[in-house]
Amino acid sequence: MKRFTIIFLSVFLIACTPQATSIPTSQPTSTPARLIPTPRYNAPAAGKIVATATRLTVTLEAAATRDGTSMPASREASTVETQTETETPIPDEWMELPVLPDPDESIREIYERGMSLGNDPNAFSIFGDCQTRPAEFFGVFETDPLVLESLTAELRETVEHFNGSFNRESPTSQDGATPGALLWDQWHRGEYGCAFSETPVECELRIHRPSFVIIQIGTHFESRNTEYLRKIITQLIDAGVVPILATKADNRELDDRINRDMATLADEFNVPLWNFWASLSDLPDRGLFIMDGREEQGAVYLNDEAQEIHRITGLEALNIVWRVATGQ
């Protein structure tokens, strides 16, 4: 029941949480094996502690006599050594990263392996929460002809190439989704053609066969976030799917751990990073607002202007990665 407890609690501590969620009562499978310890955000990473030693010399100028008077004494010295440890601040270099990715051509190897495994070159998937569902994100590229016509010729070509993936509901893009939920075989509720013997990630790879996956998970407080993301990214690469990691707009967790995780993992796996966070710096309140009825979640929802930036920069990121992976 450990795994059920971890993920069930996380559902109620994240943005985009649905008002009511029906969770099957079937016994969940065991928790994924712990691969690498999750980084602690209140302590420096290993090897980041700077130790300094201080030598203090004390000189004794006098000694007490038996009758209470004092008399000059021979100079006597003792040495006390102290040691302090200074924590190196957690780096925020990810904030300076560009909005759009500049992927290494090594992603072509992942893509070509996916082609040999039968992945669909005209399909991509999204792993995310409510703000990545079709109505809030990419759906308009297939449902609104005026929006499509407003795009550059290159971006229109990208939309046409991936037609059918933009306005599609999936088991991996749902209200309240977290990395842990994507690895839980009960999260999809048996919908979308998924079996309870498979996780949402496994289901999506089976039914949609994407060649690319955008991963943009919203605010949550799951302590094993990094470990679960690492497992998902490894699973995608093994399946010949090119991951595109993305930062988010808000900092509800107060220490930017989720965006820092994304940047760190993009570097670790040498996969593209879409730094959406950086695209909102010119908007008041970073384009965020508090939704009526969900005041406890804080300002985590995108206003209309921020949503437009979200769509366009996301499409531009997909366009860049697709063209590099295919050698265009």
ABEGO torsion letter per residue (X at the ends): XAAAAAAAAAAAABBGBBABBBBBABBBBBBBBBABBBBBAABBBBGABBBBBBBBBBBBABBBBAAGBBBBBBBBBBBBBBBBBBBBBBBAAAAABBABBBBBAAAAAAAAAAAAAGBBAABBBBBBBAAABAAABAAAAAABAAAAAABBAAAAAAAAAABGAAABBBAABBBGBBAAAAABAAAAGGBGGBBAABBAAAAAAAAAGBABBBBBBBBBABAAAAAAAAAAAAAAAAAGBBBBBBBBABBAAGAGAAAAAAAAAAAAAGBBBBBAAAAAAABBGGGBBBBBGAAAAEBABBBAAAAAAAAAAAAAAAAAAAAAAAGX
